[in-house]
Amino acid sequence: MLISSLLPLLTHYSLGFDLVTGPDDTVTLTVIPRKAEGATNSIEPSETRPISLTASAAEIDAELAKGADGALGQLIASRKTLADQIAEQRQAAEAARAAAAEAAKVKAAAASSKTTASNPVKGPTPTSPPADAKAEEPASLW
């Protein structure tokens, strides 16, 4: 029952388990999602938060028997939905980044073609003498 309840998580993660007995015959089952070996996608820190269930052994068994309708199944479904939303947001951000880069290239190409197409008026060069200067006299600052 436990493994079939965790199959949705096993498709995305490698799982670790911690099982601890507590006072009054309670049991804490902790499921620790980790990045699966060979997985190419990155995992958000929120996706790897441990999932803990604390109850009596019978209550945990009953909750796991509910499968997708139980607390663990609903939490797994919520995490999967959130992980899918994160993946969609990453794809949208990458598409927007690529579109912005393409628009910047087009804008830069248009700007460079405008500057090469226009013929700027050339003024006197800074090393040329003033218009009223005489060749036999030195240049004056006054």
N, C-alpha and C positions, 0 to 999 in steps of 0.2 A: 504494500500500500504506500509506503514512504517513497519508494523509487518512482512509482507511477505518478505520485503527486508532484514530484520534483522534475519530471521530464521536461516541462517548458523551460525551466532554468538550465537544465543540462544542455540544451541546444545552444546556449550562449556562454555558459560559464563552466568552470571546473568547480566542484563543490567540496567543502570541508565540513565536517560535523564535529560537534562537541556535545556530549551527553553527560549531564551532571545531576546527581540526586541531591535533593534539598531536604529541609525539615518537613515533617508531617507527610512523608511519602510523596512529595512533589518532585517533578523531574523538569529540568530545563534542557530543551533541545535547541541548539544553536546551529544554524545553517550559514556557512560562510562562503559567499560567491567569490570566485577568483577568475582572473583571465585564463581562458582555456589555452592549453599548449597549442602553438601553431596558429592562434587566432591573429588575424591581421588588423582587426579594428581595435581602437583604443576603448578603454572602459572608463566611464566617469566615476569619480570617487563615491558618489551617491549610490551607484549601482552595486558597489561591493560592500555596502553596510551589512553586517550580520543580521540575520532574522532569528529572533529568539521566541520560543514558546515555553511558557512555564505553567504547568498544570499537573494533575495526577497522570500517571501513565495511561489509565483508562480514558481520560479526557483527551489526551494527545492522540491516542489511537482513534477515538471517535471523530476528532477534528480532521485527522488525516484521511479517514474513511470517506469523508464528504467530498474528497477530491477537489475539483475546481470550485465547488460551492463553499468549501471550508475556509477558515481564516488564512491558512497558508496558501491555498489555491488563489484566493482573492488577492493576497499580497503579491504573489508571483505574477498574476495577470496585470496588476497595477504597475509593477516594475517593468514588465515587458512593454506595456503601453508607453510608459515614460521613456524607456530606452528607444522605442521606435520614434517617439516625438523628438528626442535628442538627435537621432540619426537624420531625421527629416530636416531639422533646423541646421545641422551641419551641412547638409547638401544645399539647402537654400542659401546659406551664408557663402559657401564656396561658389555657387552660381552667381551670386551678387558680386562677389569679389572679382570673378572672371569678367563679368559684364562691365564693371567699373574700370578694370584694366584695359579692356578693349576700347571703351569710350575715351579713356585718356590717350590711348595710342592714336585714335582717329582725330581727337582734338589737337594733339601735338603735330600730327601730319598736316592738318589743315592750317595750323599756325605757321609752320615752316614753309608751306607752299605760298602763303600770303607774303611773307617777308622776302622770299626769293623773286616773287612776281613783281613786286613794287620796286620802282627805281628811286632810291632815295636821292634827294638833291644834295650834291656835294658842295660844301662850303669851303672857305679857305682853310688850309691846313695850319695847325698851330705853329709850325716852324716858318711859315711864309712871312715876309715883312709887311708892315702896314701899307695901305694903298698910297699914302702921301710920302712915303720914304724916298730919299734920294740915294742913288748908288754911291756917291762920293762922300756922304755923311754917315756917321755911325747912328744906329737906331737910338732913340731917346725914350725914356719912360715917361717924360713930361710933355 
